[in-house]
Every structure is written in structure tokens, then in C-alpha cells.
Amino acid sequence: METLASVLGCKIGSLPTSYLGLPLGAPYKSTRVWDAVEERFRKRLSLWKRQYLSKGGRLTLLKSTLSSLPTYFLSLFVIPKKVCARLEKIQRDFLWGGGALENTPHLVSWKAICATKKEGGLGIRSLSTFNKPHLGKWLWRLANENESLWMQIISGKYDLQEGGWCSKGVRDRYGVGVWKAIGNGWENFRSHSRFIIGDGTRVKFWKDLWCGNQALEEAFPTLFHLSVNKKGWVAEAWEEDKVGGSWGLRFNRHLNDWEVGEVESLLSKLHPLTIRRGVEDLFRWKENKNGTFSFKSFYSSLSRDTKPPFPARIIWTPWVPIRASFFGWEAAWNRLLTTDRLKRFGWSIPNRCFLCKQEEETTDHLLLFCEKARMLWLLIFSLFGVRWVMHSSMKRNLFG
């Protein structure tokens, strides 16, 4: 070995080791792989830094830390749940306080914080969701880069599924590794894409998304169960003739009268589409207008959720200091540490407004309905000649 190393001009090492910043030879599911990432997180988000930053400053540092994270780890490895929980705990403690210095309550759930600002969050990316688009780019490249060397290696080792868009799944010990973990996300990835028909030899007629916004299997379940070839290709459903061709559907029995209407509906849907001999079928990303995969579009589709409207436009404005915007965001969520909320966390203190000494202190009372606050509002409104009636809550007032 020493003679060979001297001839080749290299050193003798052992596995696991590090190559181009990535662990080589280590089990891909091992949490040790992520120790370097966690250490970097802890250094960037040291608790002592939090003492000298406003919450707006902490938010800025949190986002810059995630953007400077070695993303090539997330581009190759599925982040373990334990590691994800530890990293998010570091982020939460830094934002709200906690850990060794103090035990400040976390006022808003982490899931809500990871939503976009438009949806009422802070725009911090969820690590588990952030991981999926990084892995998805390999699935996109596998489906579109037929001639690349790495794709030939993957297809040679795992073989390809019918159609050749993705590698086959591996269920035994053979092939267990990084690519198996990436390939497990294929079904979710495929649900965000569609096919453009060329010669129709690589697209399933019933099961793939190529006609409309739904697979024909789901759009016409009755006809699917009656079809002769449920796993057939699009090209097999096209019948050539002298004029050009037409769609020929085959069923295992004669159709009833109420089923003929469904066939007519299916044929009208297929009518604008034709088979083009000599043209390859294409795999396209449906979350983007140009049909090309992008990290942003995949992340947005994964984190998309139906949430009640939030006054983000009036809170997050570029001419307002970020610490003031953060305070407005907390007030809109009704999560300020007023006396009524402190009592919920176990504090034994009398609840009286610090300004008027008359009513109980709540977010809406302190900022809207207290005598002192009301005088300030009236003064500001009079300066601008505005007539205004306060809404019942801070959130509705911001909407107004």
C-alpha cells in the first residue's frame, strides 16, 4: 500500500473521511454526519449574541444562518428527524430566548413562524421542507438528462422504471444508500409535474398526468375499470389512418347508455391532442409557467396552506424598522407579553393596566382602548384630519 501510494502520489487514509466537505463512507442515516452542521448553527446562533439584539435583529440573523448553512448536505442527505428537531430548537431558543440564560416562553408556534409573511409567519424556512426541494432537483435532472454520466451509473445500478423517468425502487439490501433515500421522494415529486405528449411511448394513458389537470384514471374511474389495457401507453390508444389518426379506446364489454356520455366527454378532452411520431415525450414542472423545475416553486407548493388572512402588507414595510414590524406582528397575533398572558404562564401578579390603573391589561386594551393610548391615537388622527373608529382587535385595526 505504501509503495502504491508513493507511485500515485497520494496518502493512505481510512473510512469514514471527508471529501469536498461531505462525509465519505459514513452511514447516510447517521446523526454524526450532521454534527458539523449543528456545530455551525450553535456558533452562529450563540445565546450570548441574543442579549445584544432586538427580536428583529435575531430574525435577520436566523435567516442569514440558514442561507449560509452548507446546503450541499441538504442536497444529498435526507435530514434525520432528530437532527431537524435539534436544529429547530436552537433556532427557537435564539428567537424567543431560553436555554442557559433565561426561560422566556415561545409565543407563536414554530409551524406558524415557518409560514410566509403573507400568511402570517416570519418567512423562516422549515428545515424538513427545505430539504425536499434540494433532493428534488436530482429527480428532475434524472428525468431530463439522459446522456449524463451520473445518470448512466444510476440507471445501470438500479435500472429504470417503465418510461425511464425514474430509477426503480430498492426493497432489499442491494443498493441501500443515498440514492435510495432520494428516490423515495419520486411519487411526491411526480405529483407536481406533468407530461407533454410527443410519440406517446413513455407516458401511461390512464395513470400519468398528460391530459388536463388530472390523471384520466382519476377523472374517469368508471371507464378506467372497464378498459382492456389499464397500464397501456398513450401510443397504444392512438390508431393511425390515412387522414392522420384518431383515439381508439377499447373496453372489456359493451357500454351502457349512461356510460356512452362519459366516453364522449373523454374523447372531447382528447380531441385537441395528437401523437407526433419521432418527437420525444417531455417531462415538465407544472408549478412554474415555463415548465422548468425551480427550488422556490417546489418549496412554495410544499409549504402552501389555507390560512386566514393576515395584515402582512401593513406590518412588513421597508420604511419601518424591523424591530417595530416584529412588535406589530406579535400584536396582530395577540401574543405580546401583557399581564393577562404572563398569568397564563404561571405568574402570580395582579392584572391592572400599567397606564390607566383601571382595566385589565391585554394587548387590545394596552394598544387601542386604554385612556392614554386613545389620547395618542386621537392626537395623531387630528394631525392628519382622519376620522376613525377603533376595531375590536389589533389585527382588525391593522386590516382597516
Secondary structure, 3 states (H helix, E strand, C coil): CHHHHHHHCCCCCCCCEEECCEEECCCCCCHHHHHHHHHHHHHHCCHHHHCCCCHHHHHHHHHHHHHCCCHHHHHHCCCCHHHHHHHHHHHHHHHHCCCCCCCCCCCCCHHHHCCCHHHCCCCCCCHHHHHHHHHHHHHHHHHHCCCCHHHHHHHHHHCECCCCCCECCCCCCCCCCHHHHHHCCHHHHHCCEEEECCCCCCCECCCCCCCCCCCHHHHCHHHHHHECCCCCEHHHHEECCCCCCEECCCECCCCCHHHHHHHHHHHHHHCCCCCCCCCCCEEEECCCCCCCCCHHHHHHHHHCCCCCCCCHHHHCCCCCCHHHHHHHHHHHCCCCCCHHHHHHCCCCCCCCCCCCCCCCCCHHHHHHHCHHHHHHHHHHHHHHCCCCCCCCCHHHHHHC
